[in-house]
Amino acid sequence: MTRQPIAAPAEPVSDLLKDLDFAGNNGWFDAPGKRDARRILQELDRLVGRNYAIGAMLAADHSRKSLDALQKL
């Protein structure tokens, strides 16, 4: 298997992932984080799907507990 570069997501997706990462600064446990994550995830679901968004947050080094909270939104 050779390592091949993976293209970065399109700009709207990239921006939404950055926003989701920022909203998760408290693990998506506080009310503002949940509110923002729900809004952002609706857009990401339409563009790339929930699993892609969760995977991106895993790659951004969010904790398992935080990712579990994100999946429940």
Buried (B, 14 or more C-beta within 10 A) or exposed (E): EEEEEEEEBEEEBEEBBEBBBEBBEEBBEEEEBBEBBEBBBEBBEEBBEEEBBBEBBBEEEBEEEBBEBBBEB
